Amino acid sequence: MEAKANGLKKEQLHPSLHGPTNPMVTPLLTDLYQFTMVYAYWRAAKNHERAVFDLFFRKNPFGGEYTVFAGLEECIRFIANFKLTEEDISFVRSSLPSNCEDGFFDYLRGIDCSDVEVYAIHEGSVVFPKIPLLRVEGPIGVVQLLETPFVNLVNYASLVATNAARHRFVAGKSKILLEFGLRRAQGPDGGISASKYCYMGGFDATSNVAAGRMFGIPLRGTHSHAFVSSFMSPDEIVDKSIRSSDGSTICEDFVSLVQTWLRKIQCMRGIFGETNQSELAAFTSYALAFPTNFLALVDTYDVMKSGIPNFCAVALALSDLGYKAVGIRLDSGDLAYLSGETRRFFCAIEKKFGVPGFGKMAITASNDLCEETIDALNKQGHEVDAFGIGTYLVTCQAQAALGCVFKLVEINNQPRIKLSEDVSKVSIPCKKRCYRLYGREGYPLVDIMTGENEPPPKEAERILCRHPFIESKRAYVVPQHVEELLKCYWAGGSGKAREELQPLQEIKDRCLQQLDQMRPDHMRRLNPTPYKVSVTAKLYDFIHFLWLNEAPVGELQ
């Protein structure tokens, strides 16, 4: 649902935004140390001090050089409805030491996000390490309570959206990608979230009915091996009649029509013996139930000796009545070989019996597919039209987490920095603005961070871009187009104009469009070129000034 108003009054929550998709996302979905810190802030009279936090990640996942940002809408829904109930406060009281003062719990009763501002990159955007995905400003006592929920809502969402985008890239634009991961996902929310963010990352449909209802994602599914093996013989089919597609005639014995076509197929090449009749009964029964959407799983017994001829017999019988079968699904075996043999047989049927389009029927593959498997199939050559992908996709088996962090970069207008012996963990201080600079060919060249009050980069004007920490890495860039990345998505009480939340389909379209814009060497699976993330010369100097100022000076004895 879209947000309609800018900001909210102190005493009310935003009326036009429902809460997060998962009702478990409440102010208590946080770490205990958030409440202990907030109590300590309150005790020190610091809880109303104005703080700025950046949410970002340090390294792209899956060995790649890009990430897809997802989860923003859920974050905005969360803060739009942020309020601790009496039951929440009672539980927090019981979880903290008994010496905590009563006034703190009165403070908790009064907090909401009416004084918080959130600036974010558009959801579905291609993003890179160190660049803030979200900048959150507000009273430190409130913003501290947003840290864990925000990281939770963005981390998995962005990871699985990126995983989906990588599968889309390796499969190619012409293939259908189906998300089949619900049964293997990490719990119900893992399944629901995966379906949403896989669709955002480029998948075409899901098997998840709940996600289809919630988010309007197209649903796809056929039957399992259980349906096939539940039949013993064609004699079990009681109602054998089927009306033609135009409704003009009724075939009283569809089973006999199927058997007639099976005999013709067996005579065609003389390579098939008796096919499995229980499988044929299952296919026939399924076609009687779904004559306009007949797609059969063909590997319960033997793909080429039974599944494919049985499917073709039913599909040809349907064709006699004006229907067109959808195709088959392969769930085991050598997918490259079996898909090629199946395609050749479909084409032979089309040529032999003059059935237009039969050779182009869809071949769907499943069976624990992943990015590497699809890449291998591409190299071997295959005839698969659609991939059904589950376990490796939704569990993100190649990488457990994205590693988002939420770091304080400013308080009371004073920049703050987090230092570490590991340079990759040093934060970039102060409130920043972020821009994407595009080159002549339309590709993004570099993302650059500036101090809030620095003049923005301008088109056709040279700017020095510096690596935040490595002195020798620098380059002049003359951008042909400049895009500011952080937009206001939650204005609090500031009255600033606010971006509207977009429908899922528009977010998906942005994601695919941005992926198309990326330079090919940044996108390749092996040894991709790192995308440049930089700071201005002025911000570079300030980072290192603050670093030296905050780092303790050692003394040698």
Secondary structure as GFF3:
##gff-version 3
##sequence-region A 1 557
A	DSSP	alpha_helix	32	43	.	.	.	ID=ss1
A	DSSP	beta_strand	50	56	.	.	.	ID=ss2
A	DSSP	beta_strand	67	68	.	.	.	ID=ss3
A	DSSP	alpha_helix	72	80	.	.	.	ID=ss4
A	DSSP	alpha_helix	86	95	.	.	.	ID=ss5
A	DSSP	alpha_helix	102	110	.	.	.	ID=ss6
A	DSSP	beta_strand	117	120	.	.	.	ID=ss7
A	DSSP	beta_strand	126	127	.	.	.	ID=ss8
A	DSSP	beta_strand	134	139	.	.	.	ID=ss9
A	DSSP	alpha_helix	140	143	.	.	.	ID=ss10
A	DSSP	three_ten_helix	144	146	.	.	.	ID=ss11
A	DSSP	alpha_helix	147	171	.	.	.	ID=ss12
A	DSSP	beta_strand	176	179	.	.	.	ID=ss13
A	DSSP	three_ten_helix	182	184	.	.	.	ID=ss14
A	DSSP	alpha_helix	187	200	.	.	.	ID=ss15
A	DSSP	beta_strand	205	206	.	.	.	ID=ss16
A	DSSP	alpha_helix	209	215	.	.	.	ID=ss17
A	DSSP	alpha_helix	225	229	.	.	.	ID=ss18
A	DSSP	three_ten_helix	234	236	.	.	.	ID=ss19
A	DSSP	beta_strand	242	243	.	.	.	ID=ss20
A	DSSP	beta_strand	250	251	.	.	.	ID=ss21
A	DSSP	alpha_helix	254	269	.	.	.	ID=ss22
A	DSSP	alpha_helix	277	289	.	.	.	ID=ss23
A	DSSP	beta_strand	295	297	.	.	.	ID=ss24
A	DSSP	pi_helix	303	307	.	.	.	ID=ss25
A	DSSP	alpha_helix	308	320	.	.	.	ID=ss26
A	DSSP	beta_strand	327	330	.	.	.	ID=ss27
A	DSSP	alpha_helix	335	353	.	.	.	ID=ss28
A	DSSP	three_ten_helix	358	360	.	.	.	ID=ss29
A	DSSP	beta_strand	362	365	.	.	.	ID=ss30
A	DSSP	alpha_helix	371	380	.	.	.	ID=ss31
A	DSSP	beta_strand	386	389	.	.	.	ID=ss32
A	DSSP	alpha_helix	391	394	.	.	.	ID=ss33
A	DSSP	beta_strand	405	411	.	.	.	ID=ss34
A	DSSP	beta_strand	414	415	.	.	.	ID=ss35
A	DSSP	three_ten_helix	423	425	.	.	.	ID=ss36
A	DSSP	beta_strand	432	438	.	.	.	ID=ss37
A	DSSP	beta_strand	444	451	.	.	.	ID=ss38
A	DSSP	beta_strand	463	466	.	.	.	ID=ss39
A	DSSP	beta_strand	474	477	.	.	.	ID=ss40
A	DSSP	beta_strand	481	484	.	.	.	ID=ss41
A	DSSP	beta_strand	487	490	.	.	.	ID=ss42
A	DSSP	alpha_helix	504	517	.	.	.	ID=ss43
A	DSSP	alpha_helix	520	523	.	.	.	ID=ss44
A	DSSP	beta_strand	532	535	.	.	.	ID=ss45
A	DSSP	alpha_helix	537	550	.	.	.	ID=ss46
###
